[in-house]
């Protein structure tokens, strides 16, 4: 199989709530970086990864985008066009795969390039445990040392323990030999929650996928179970529940500004 852009990134996730009660958790996990033009090649070349079919690992178009199951790349390109962002190049999706037919991704990232190979935008696709999905499409300004910094206001209800009046700051280490995600969620009084992932690249093969399954068995189910368990712990600590509003009218929030030098402080 020729050298592909798709890969597996194995590492550790950390979540830390800073107020009104401090709460921290971390666990090992992995993401797949899938170039959307390579998925069918991977499905034909690998025995353990299938496209829109049951397998040990799987990728289903309906798990992402508008959920209709059509071309995911075409869906993302429509969002780029609607936002006036140049497209036509590779779109790489960083997310957890289906494992034994089940998938849940709290956050997936799409790295969107133009036909010249330049990164133009990152699409952040968020799922909550109430079966709702929303995305933030943010243009890329400058990348410093392979790191992109972006921000946006919160417009989608995720956790019953966080109010809507918040903003997010993203620091993304672009996938190469390693990949990193760092997110800070802040309210009017400063940082409220910090989440991060850091992982090392592994070329995709059946052996790598099998090792990932054995070292992270039923990962997607564990993520959902962990979300509910941590929610119970927060409730026990006296953190107040927030009312769930109606989801945004539009499935994608188009953010009109990239991160600026002033925002790096």
Backbone bond lengths (Angstrom), bond angles and torsions (degrees), N, CA, C in turn:
res aa  C-N    CA-C-N  psi(-1)  N-CA   C-N-CA  omega(-1)  CA-C   N-CA-C  phi
1 X - - - 1.471 - - 1.529 108.96 -
2 X 1.338 118.83 130.00 1.466 120.66 -179.71 1.519 111.25 -64.27
3 X 1.354 114.16 161.33 1.462 120.08 179.18 1.523 109.87 -60.50
4 X 1.324 116.45 126.96 1.464 121.88 -176.67 1.521 110.19 -114.30
5 X 1.331 114.98 159.37 1.458 120.25 175.99 1.517 111.37 -79.22
6 X 1.322 117.97 -23.65 1.459 122.03 -179.81 1.529 110.31 -68.81
7 X 1.342 116.25 150.36 1.463 120.40 -176.47 1.521 109.11 -162.84
8 X 1.329 115.33 175.22 1.458 123.02 172.98 1.526 107.72 -114.77
9 X 1.330 116.10 137.91 1.461 121.71 176.76 1.529 108.43 -120.20
10 X 1.325 116.05 116.08 1.464 121.76 -178.79 1.517 109.26 -109.81
11 X 1.334 116.17 134.42 1.456 119.70 -179.24 1.511 111.99 -172.84
12 X 1.315 116.15 -139.77 1.466 121.44 -174.23 1.520 110.34 -135.68
13 X 1.323 114.81 141.42 1.467 123.39 174.01 1.527 108.49 -105.08
14 X 1.332 115.71 141.83 1.462 121.15 174.98 1.523 108.96 -132.44
15 X 1.337 116.48 135.34 1.464 123.54 171.74 1.522 107.45 -123.96
16 X 1.320 116.26 134.56 1.463 119.32 176.28 1.521 109.89 -140.02
17 X 1.320 115.74 121.46 1.462 121.35 172.84 1.516 107.85 -92.20
18 X 1.339 116.02 133.45 1.458 121.60 -173.15 1.517 113.70 -98.42
19 X 1.339 118.39 -24.47 1.465 121.69 -177.19 1.525 108.96 -159.92
20 X 1.324 120.68 160.25 1.472 126.44 -5.22 1.528 112.22 -75.47
21 X 1.348 116.39 -11.95 1.457 120.96 173.73 1.521 107.78 -124.54
22 X 1.312 117.27 133.98 1.460 119.85 178.99 1.525 109.66 -74.85
23 X 1.328 114.87 138.37 1.458 119.79 -177.41 1.524 107.47 -154.11
24 X 1.330 117.54 132.13 1.464 121.02 -175.27 1.515 110.69 -138.82
25 X 1.337 115.88 142.96 1.448 120.46 171.47 1.510 109.13 -147.48
26 X 1.321 116.72 155.21 1.460 121.91 175.31 1.516 108.60 -149.63
27 X 1.313 116.06 152.27 1.457 120.69 179.21 1.528 109.42 -159.58
28 X 1.325 115.79 157.23 1.456 121.57 178.15 1.527 109.48 -78.89
29 X 1.315 116.10 143.12 1.463 120.32 176.50 1.524 108.99 -160.99
30 X 1.319 115.84 177.76 1.457 120.25 176.61 1.523 109.59 -142.95
31 X 1.305 115.01 156.22 1.457 123.36 171.73 1.527 108.68 -120.63
32 X 1.327 115.79 153.81 1.456 120.77 165.46 1.521 108.34 -100.53
33 X 1.320 116.54 135.90 1.461 122.24 168.44 1.513 106.12 -100.08
34 X 1.330 116.36 109.85 1.460 121.69 -176.36 1.512 109.77 -112.55
35 X 1.326 116.20 116.99 1.458 120.02 169.15 1.525 106.72 -71.89
36 X 1.323 116.85 124.17 1.469 119.18 -172.59 1.527 112.50 -65.94
37 X 1.332 118.14 -17.11 1.464 120.99 174.80 1.523 112.43 -83.63
38 X 1.332 117.47 -10.16 1.462 121.22 -175.30 1.523 113.66 -106.63
39 X 1.335 117.35 -2.55 1.466 118.94 -172.22 1.518 112.06 -62.31
40 X 1.329 118.53 -43.74 1.463 119.54 -179.40 1.525 111.41 -67.91
41 X 1.334 117.56 -35.07 1.464 120.84 175.78 1.526 109.93 -62.75
42 X 1.329 116.48 -44.64 1.464 120.42 178.66 1.526 111.02 -62.79
43 X 1.331 116.41 -42.73 1.457 120.60 -178.23 1.529 111.68 -62.70
44 X 1.329 116.72 -33.79 1.465 120.80 179.23 1.522 112.03 -80.98
45 X 1.325 116.76 -27.65 1.466 120.61 -174.14 1.524 112.98 -91.11
46 X 1.328 117.30 -27.18 1.457 121.68 -176.63 1.521 110.41 -106.36
47 X 1.309 117.00 139.14 1.464 121.21 179.25 1.528 111.80 -80.22
48 X 1.336 117.82 -24.94 1.463 121.17 -171.30 1.519 113.89 -101.44
49 X 1.332 118.35 0.20 1.465 122.20 -179.18 1.517 108.87 -128.85
50 X 1.332 116.26 125.04 1.462 120.80 -179.12 1.516 110.75 -126.63
51 X 1.320 115.13 155.18 1.466 123.17 178.15 1.520 109.11 -104.23
52 X 1.318 116.35 115.47 1.471 123.41 178.93 1.523 112.73 60.09
53 X 1.328 117.00 26.90 1.458 121.96 174.44 1.527 108.74 -139.86
54 X 1.339 116.13 155.13 1.461 121.05 179.83 1.518 110.32 -68.19
55 X 1.323 115.81 138.58 1.456 121.72 175.20 1.520 107.24 -165.40
56 X 1.324 115.70 179.36 1.458 119.10 174.40 1.525 109.48 -57.61
57 X 1.342 116.06 -46.57 1.459 122.74 171.82 1.518 108.12 -120.60
58 X 1.318 115.59 145.21 1.450 118.90 179.61 1.517 111.87 -148.38
59 X 1.322 114.56 158.71 1.454 121.22 171.42 1.514 107.11 -127.71
60 X 1.345 116.35 124.18 1.468 121.94 179.70 1.518 108.55 -120.39
61 X 1.332 116.17 125.48 1.468 120.37 -179.76 1.522 111.10 -57.62
62 X 1.332 117.43 -34.22 1.465 120.94 -176.12 1.523 113.05 -68.55
63 X 1.346 117.56 -13.28 1.468 120.38 177.46 1.525 112.14 -77.48
64 X 1.327 116.95 -4.42 1.462 120.86 -174.08 1.528 109.80 -137.67
65 X 1.326 114.86 175.36 1.461 120.03 176.09 1.509 112.73 61.48
66 X 1.336 116.00 -134.64 1.461 119.83 -179.34 1.520 112.82 -86.26
67 X 1.341 117.25 2.00 1.458 121.16 177.33 1.515 114.64 76.93
68 X 1.337 117.44 4.31 1.468 120.42 -176.49 1.518 112.86 -79.38
69 X 1.330 116.62 -17.38 1.455 119.33 177.90 1.512 114.55 87.91
70 X 1.337 118.30 4.36 1.459 120.79 176.37 1.513 111.12 -79.42
71 X 1.317 116.20 -168.15 1.458 121.11 -178.73 1.523 110.22 -60.77
72 X 1.330 115.56 119.61 1.457 119.72 -178.72 1.527 110.21 -71.50
73 X 1.325 117.42 -36.99 1.461 119.46 178.43 1.522 110.98 -63.28
74 X 1.328 117.42 -41.61 1.460 120.31 178.54 1.523 110.81 -63.41
75 X 1.329 116.91 -37.66 1.459 120.29 177.77 1.517 111.24 -62.02
76 X 1.341 116.60 -47.73 1.465 119.59 -179.33 1.520 110.43 -64.78
77 X 1.316 118.02 -39.76 1.465 120.35 179.81 1.527 111.42 -64.80
78 X 1.318 117.25 -32.22 1.471 119.26 175.13 1.520 110.68 -64.81
79 X 1.330 116.40 -39.00 1.470 119.43 178.19 1.530 110.81 -66.47
80 X 1.318 117.32 -39.67 1.462 121.25 177.61 1.522 110.47 -63.28
81 X 1.327 116.17 -44.43 1.467 120.06 179.64 1.517 111.02 -62.49
82 X 1.334 117.51 -43.20 1.459 121.14 -179.59 1.526 111.53 -63.62
83 X 1.333 116.80 -28.61 1.463 121.18 179.94 1.527 112.27 -90.43
84 X 1.332 117.20 -1.24 1.454 120.35 -179.20 1.516 113.33 72.87
85 X 1.338 117.19 29.84 1.467 122.43 -178.59 1.526 108.79 -105.98
86 X 1.313 116.64 132.36 1.462 121.82 -178.49 1.527 110.32 -64.45
87 X 1.322 115.93 136.38 1.467 120.96 -179.85 1.532 108.50 -130.20
88 X 1.316 116.59 -150.97 1.459 121.50 177.70 1.513 114.61 98.80
89 X 1.336 118.10 -4.65 1.459 120.90 179.41 1.503 112.34 -112.88
90 X 1.322 115.74 -160.93 1.466 121.22 -177.20 1.522 111.10 -67.11
91 X 1.325 115.29 142.86 1.464 122.40 170.57 1.520 106.50 -122.05
92 X 1.327 116.02 119.94 1.461 121.61 -176.88 1.524 109.01 -113.87
93 X 1.316 115.61 129.26 1.465 122.74 -176.59 1.518 109.86 -106.21
94 X 1.327 116.16 122.34 1.464 122.37 175.57 1.517 108.07 -102.98
95 X 1.329 117.41 111.01 1.466 121.35 -176.18 1.520 109.55 -161.47
96 X 1.328 115.53 171.55 1.460 119.68 172.16 1.522 108.97 -83.25
97 X 1.327 117.84 142.81 1.463 120.50 177.46 1.524 111.14 -81.85
98 X 1.307 115.53 171.91 1.464 118.83 164.54 1.529 108.74 -67.48
99 X 1.324 115.38 143.01 1.461 120.51 173.65 1.517 107.27 -127.35
100 X 1.338 115.88 117.68 1.464 122.68 -175.39 1.526 110.41 52.78
101 X 1.322 115.97 39.73 1.460 121.98 173.34 1.508 115.79 87.50
102 X 1.342 118.99 -0.26 1.468 120.54 -177.08 1.518 110.31 -118.59
103 X 1.334 115.80 139.03 1.463 121.02 178.75 1.512 110.31 -143.34
104 X 1.321 115.46 142.29 1.462 121.92 167.07 1.516 107.51 -151.26
105 X 1.313 116.15 121.69 1.454 122.17 -178.95 1.520 110.21 -118.67
106 X 1.335 118.61 104.39 1.464 118.81 173.61 1.521 111.86 -57.79
107 X 1.342 116.50 -35.81 1.460 120.33 -179.75 1.521 109.85 -147.62
108 X 1.332 115.49 130.72 1.461 122.48 171.56 1.521 108.31 -125.60
109 X 1.328 116.47 145.59 1.458 121.70 -179.69 1.519 109.87 -119.19
110 X 1.342 115.85 133.74 1.456 122.42 173.48 1.528 108.37 -110.04
111 X 1.324 116.52 123.48 1.456 121.84 175.94 1.529 107.45 -97.58
112 X 1.324 116.56 113.83 1.464 122.59 -168.91 1.526 110.77 -108.73
113 X 1.334 116.86 120.95 1.457 122.94 -176.05 1.529 110.90 -112.33
114 X 1.333 115.59 157.71 1.459 119.61 172.11 1.529 109.68 -89.43
115 X 1.323 116.42 -178.84 1.470 120.35 -175.16 1.527 112.66 -67.88
116 X 1.332 116.85 -14.58 1.458 120.32 177.84 1.535 111.61 -91.84
117 X 1.329 116.73 -0.67 1.456 121.34 178.85 1.508 115.04 89.64
118 X 1.336 117.72 7.32 1.465 121.26 -179.20 1.532 109.97 -86.07
119 X 1.317 117.17 133.51 1.460 121.86 176.74 1.529 109.28 -67.78
120 X 1.325 116.81 124.02 1.460 122.54 -175.91 1.520 113.49 -107.87
121 X 1.323 117.35 -31.79 1.465 120.51 -175.25 1.517 109.66 -161.99
122 X 1.330 114.67 159.46 1.461 121.74 169.04 1.523 107.60 -121.80
123 X 1.318 115.92 130.46 1.461 122.81 175.75 1.522 107.66 -102.76
124 X 1.336 116.35 119.87 1.458 122.67 178.69 1.526 108.33 -99.48
125 X 1.324 117.27 113.59 1.460 122.64 -177.43 1.528 108.78 -104.65
126 X 1.333 115.95 119.92 1.465 122.20 -172.80 1.527 109.53 -114.92
127 X 1.326 116.19 131.98 1.461 122.20 172.11 1.518 109.01 -116.31
128 X 1.329 116.99 137.02 1.455 119.55 171.21 1.526 109.89 -104.16
129 X 1.309 116.41 173.21 1.467 120.30 -176.16 1.522 112.48 -82.09
130 X 1.339 117.45 7.52 1.466 121.81 176.89 1.528 110.96 -100.81
131 X 1.323 116.74 12.77 1.458 121.36 177.76 1.518 114.02 79.81
132 X 1.317 117.66 17.63 1.458 121.73 -179.24 1.527 110.23 -107.51
133 X 1.347 115.31 154.43 1.459 121.78 -177.89 1.515 109.48 -139.39
134 X 1.325 115.12 140.87 1.465 120.94 175.82 1.523 108.36 -150.00
135 X 1.342 115.86 152.35 1.460 120.52 -178.48 1.520 111.11 -129.76
136 X 1.333 114.37 152.70 1.464 122.64 174.15 1.527 107.57 -118.95
137 X 1.328 117.00 120.16 1.458 122.24 178.34 1.523 108.06 -103.19
138 X 1.340 116.11 115.76 1.460 121.05 -173.33 1.522 109.43 -124.26
139 X 1.322 118.53 123.13 1.467 120.07 176.98 1.519 111.01 -65.78
140 X 1.326 115.37 152.44 1.463 121.64 178.85 1.519 108.71 -94.74
141 X 1.329 116.05 127.36 1.455 120.31 174.72 1.514 109.53 -86.05
142 X 1.321 116.86 -96.39 1.457 122.12 178.49 1.522 109.53 -115.40
143 X 1.337 114.66 144.57 1.457 120.84 172.92 1.521 108.30 -106.32
144 X 1.320 117.08 126.14 1.460 122.61 -179.43 1.518 108.80 -108.69
145 X 1.344 116.15 116.55 1.468 121.24 179.41 1.526 111.06 55.05
146 X 1.338 116.13 41.39 1.453 120.68 178.15 1.509 114.74 74.52
147 X 1.321 117.72 15.65 1.462 121.78 -179.04 1.525 110.01 -119.14
148 X 1.315 116.20 131.42 1.465 122.99 176.96 1.520 108.71 -107.08
149 X 1.313 116.59 133.78 1.461 122.33 176.88 1.515 108.67 -116.20
150 X 1.336 115.56 130.62 1.460 121.43 -178.28 1.517 109.90 -142.87
151 X 1.323 115.93 168.48 1.462 120.21 178.61 1.523 109.32 -152.31
152 X 1.319 115.92 160.08 1.455 121.24 173.79 1.527 108.81 -164.61
153 X 1.321 116.17 160.63 1.451 121.50 172.98 1.524 109.80 -82.29
154 X 1.303 116.43 147.47 1.457 121.37 177.89 1.520 109.76 -73.32
155 X 1.341 116.76 130.43 1.461 120.36 177.14 1.527 112.28 -131.75
156 X 1.340 117.94 7.06 1.458 121.86 -175.00 1.521 109.59 -136.04
157 X 1.327 115.99 131.36 1.460 123.13 -178.87 1.529 109.51 -73.57
158 X 1.320 116.15 123.88 1.467 120.72 -179.17 1.518 110.84 -116.21
159 X 1.332 116.39 -63.17 1.457 121.18 -176.99 1.519 110.57 -105.28
160 X 1.337 118.12 137.98 1.466 120.15 176.20 1.521 112.65 -69.55
161 X 1.341 117.34 -2.26 1.466 120.82 -179.84 1.530 112.46 -108.47
162 X 1.340 116.92 9.93 1.457 120.27 178.11 1.520 109.68 -130.85
163 X 1.325 116.34 130.51 1.459 121.65 -179.85 1.526 110.51 -73.99
164 X 1.333 115.97 171.10 1.462 120.63 -177.04 1.526 112.86 -81.55
165 X 1.313 119.21 -23.77 1.460 121.16 -175.14 1.518 112.48 -76.81
166 X 1.307 116.61 67.71 1.462 122.18 -175.37 1.522 110.66 -136.62
167 X 1.320 115.03 168.34 1.454 122.10 172.07 1.508 109.91 -134.27
168 X 1.332 116.22 155.50 1.458 121.89 179.56 1.527 110.11 -114.81
169 X 1.313 115.82 141.94 1.458 122.52 169.06 1.522 107.90 -121.08
170 X 1.320 115.31 130.15 1.458 121.74 -176.83 1.530 109.68 -113.73
171 X 1.315 116.27 137.10 1.458 122.34 170.12 1.520 106.82 -127.52
172 X 1.331 115.93 110.85 1.455 121.87 -170.58 1.526 109.71 -114.34
173 X 1.325 116.57 117.99 1.452 121.95 170.65 1.517 108.56 -83.20
174 X 1.334 116.60 108.68 1.464 121.17 -171.58 1.525 111.24 -59.54
175 X 1.340 117.16 140.09 1.466 120.47 -175.95 1.524 112.39 -59.46
176 X 1.307 114.93 127.35 1.451 124.32 174.59 1.513 106.12 -149.75
177 X 1.312 117.69 -123.00 1.460 119.89 172.33 1.528 111.49 -69.29
178 X 1.322 116.28 -20.36 1.459 122.47 173.18 1.523 108.14 -141.45
179 X 1.317 116.08 168.97 1.459 122.55 176.20 1.515 107.82 -142.07
180 X 1.329 116.34 146.99 1.455 119.91 -177.93 1.521 110.12 -146.39
181 X 1.331 115.26 142.60 1.462 123.08 176.16 1.516 107.11 -130.17
182 X 1.314 116.59 129.81 1.470 120.75 176.04 1.523 107.48 -135.56
183 X 1.335 116.54 122.38 1.458 122.40 -176.58 1.515 109.33 -125.73
184 X 1.318 115.93 130.64 1.463 121.60 173.98 1.518 108.38 -117.47
185 X 1.318 116.55 123.31 1.456 122.30 175.02 1.519 109.76 -103.62
186 X 1.339 116.64 125.33 1.461 121.50 -174.98 1.509 111.25 -126.37
187 X 1.332 115.45 148.10 1.460 120.99 171.13 1.529 108.21 -108.10
188 X 1.318 117.68 -165.80 1.452 121.14 -176.70 1.518 113.97 -66.04
189 X 1.326 117.56 -13.26 1.463 121.30 -179.07 1.519 113.04 -107.61
190 X 1.330 117.23 8.96 1.457 120.21 177.26 1.517 113.28 115.31
191 X 1.338 117.67 -171.82 1.465 122.22 -176.75 1.529 112.54 -56.25
192 X 1.334 114.55 135.44 1.459 122.22 179.88 1.523 111.46 -112.86
193 X 1.334 116.18 -39.62 1.462 120.30 -176.71 1.523 109.15 -146.94
194 X 1.334 115.30 146.81 1.456 122.43 177.39 1.522 107.58 -129.83
195 X 1.345 115.92 135.32 1.457 120.88 176.79 1.522 108.63 -135.24
196 X 1.327 116.40 144.86 1.457 118.79 -178.50 1.517 110.99 -150.68
197 X 1.332 114.76 156.59 1.468 122.90 171.69 1.517 107.25 -140.22
198 X 1.315 116.69 138.90 1.450 122.59 173.72 1.517 108.03 -139.11
199 X 1.337 116.40 127.40 1.452 119.28 -176.91 1.516 112.50 -145.85
200 X 1.333 115.99 157.64 1.460 123.49 179.40 1.526 110.09 -102.39
201 X 1.323 114.96 144.73 1.461 121.74 -176.82 1.530 111.41 -75.67
202 X 1.336 113.89 140.20 1.457 121.62 170.32 1.525 107.33 -134.16
203 X 1.323 116.93 131.21 1.459 119.81 177.39 1.522 109.32 -63.75
204 X 1.320 115.57 142.75 1.462 120.16 -176.35 1.527 111.04 -74.66
205 X 1.310 115.33 131.08 1.463 123.76 173.07 1.514 107.40 -156.06
206 X 1.312 117.43 166.50 1.465 119.97 177.31 1.526 110.99 -63.10
207 X 1.330 117.34 -35.93 1.465 120.24 179.59 1.529 110.65 -65.98
208 X 1.333 117.26 -41.70 1.458 120.98 179.10 1.530 110.17 -65.42
209 X 1.336 117.14 -40.97 1.462 120.20 178.88 1.523 111.28 -65.46
210 X 1.316 117.44 -41.01 1.465 119.89 179.59 1.522 110.85 -64.66
211 X 1.343 117.33 -41.52 1.465 119.70 177.70 1.520 110.60 -63.69
212 X 1.336 116.90 -38.58 1.462 120.09 178.06 1.524 110.92 -63.86
213 X 1.320 117.18 -39.88 1.468 120.15 179.49 1.518 111.05 -66.64
214 X 1.314 117.09 -42.61 1.465 120.51 -177.54 1.528 111.59 -70.11
215 X 1.327 117.21 -32.26 1.463 119.65 -178.95 1.529 112.47 -89.03
216 X 1.352 117.09 -17.04 1.464 121.10 177.88 1.539 108.95 -133.38
217 X 1.334 119.30 59.28 1.469 120.68 -174.62 1.527 111.58 -62.44
218 X 1.336 115.11 134.63 1.466 122.02 176.95 1.534 111.08 52.27
219 X 1.327 115.91 44.44 1.459 121.02 -175.42 1.521 112.14 -57.34
220 X 1.325 118.04 -45.55 1.465 119.60 -175.23 1.523 111.62 -65.06
221 X 1.325 117.52 -36.80 1.465 119.50 175.64 1.520 110.88 -67.14
222 X 1.331 116.75 -38.17 1.461 120.21 179.70 1.518 111.57 -65.36
223 X 1.358 116.92 -34.61 1.465 119.78 178.87 1.525 110.19 -63.13
224 X 1.332 117.09 -46.09 1.465 120.69 179.99 1.532 110.41 -65.25
225 X 1.329 117.06 -45.33 1.465 119.86 178.75 1.527 110.31 -61.22
226 X 1.342 116.32 -39.80 1.457 120.28 179.67 1.514 112.81 -65.06
227 X 1.329 116.97 -37.93 1.468 120.82 177.95 1.522 110.27 -59.77
228 X 1.320 116.97 -46.05 1.467 120.33 -178.45 1.536 111.44 -70.43
229 X 1.334 117.34 -36.28 1.454 120.06 178.82 1.525 110.41 -66.33
230 X 1.314 117.38 -44.46 1.459 120.40 179.48 1.529 111.07 -65.84
231 X 1.334 116.87 -34.52 1.464 119.95 175.55 1.524 110.84 -61.99
232 X 1.323 116.01 -39.78 1.462 119.90 177.47 1.526 111.18 -63.71
233 X 1.332 116.69 -39.99 1.462 120.09 178.76 1.525 111.45 -65.93
234 X 1.332 117.29 -40.78 1.463 120.30 177.29 1.525 111.07 -62.79
235 X 1.325 115.72 -42.18 1.469 119.99 178.34 1.531 110.19 -61.76
236 X 1.340 115.91 -40.55 1.466 119.99 179.42 1.526 111.40 -65.81
237 X 1.329 117.05 -27.41 1.460 120.83 178.34 1.528 112.07 -81.75
238 X 1.328 116.89 -1.83 1.454 120.67 176.79 1.510 115.67 89.43
239 X 1.336 117.83 14.72 1.458 120.46 177.28 1.528 108.95 -72.51
240 X 1.319 116.39 130.55 1.463 121.36 -171.42 1.535 111.58 -76.49
241 X 1.334 116.03 139.65 1.461 121.56 176.47 1.522 110.55 -75.03
242 X 1.346 116.04 145.82 1.454 122.67 178.21 1.533 109.36 -109.32
243 X 1.306 116.25 141.14 1.461 120.53 179.98 1.523 110.43 -67.96
244 X 1.326 116.44 139.93 1.465 121.04 -179.42 1.525 110.89 -87.29
245 X 1.337 118.07 117.74 1.463 120.72 178.16 1.522 110.87 -82.16
246 X 1.321 116.54 172.94 1.467 120.98 173.96 1.525 108.90 -65.69
247 X 1.330 118.16 148.26 1.469 120.07 179.26 1.527 110.68 -67.55
248 X 1.332 117.65 162.20 1.464 120.10 177.58 1.518 111.96 -58.08
249 X 1.326 116.17 149.66 1.472 120.54 -179.81 1.515 111.63 -65.31
250 X 1.329 117.18 -34.67 1.456 121.41 -179.03 1.533 109.63 -105.43
251 X 1.331 117.44 137.90 1.465 119.93 -174.37 1.523 114.53 -71.33
252 X 1.343 117.40 -15.94 1.461 121.24 -178.99 1.515 109.05 -130.93
253 X 1.327 116.77 127.72 1.452 122.05 171.74 1.523 108.44 -90.76
254 X 1.340 116.59 117.99 1.465 121.33 177.74 1.523 108.13 -90.15
255 X 1.317 116.21 110.59 1.463 121.52 179.77 1.519 108.00 -85.12
256 X 1.330 116.59 128.00 1.461 120.62 -168.93 1.516 113.60 -87.78
257 X 1.326 118.78 -3.43 1.460 119.11 -174.58 1.523 110.35 -133.51
258 X 1.333 117.57 143.05 1.462 120.30 170.34 1.510 109.69 -85.31
259 X 1.297 116.26 175.05 1.463 122.06 175.17 1.526 108.62 -69.25
260 X 1.293 118.11 143.12 1.462 122.13 179.05 1.520 109.96 -113.09
261 X 1.333 116.15 168.41 1.454 120.10 178.28 1.524 111.24 -59.14
262 X 1.347 116.48 -37.64 1.457 120.03 179.47 1.510 111.42 -60.21
263 X 1.353 116.82 -32.73 1.464 120.77 -176.81 1.527 112.70 -75.43
264 X 1.327 118.16 -10.06 1.463 119.99 -176.59 1.512 111.73 -74.18
265 X 1.309 117.45 -16.53 1.470 120.21 -177.22 1.518 110.94 -65.27
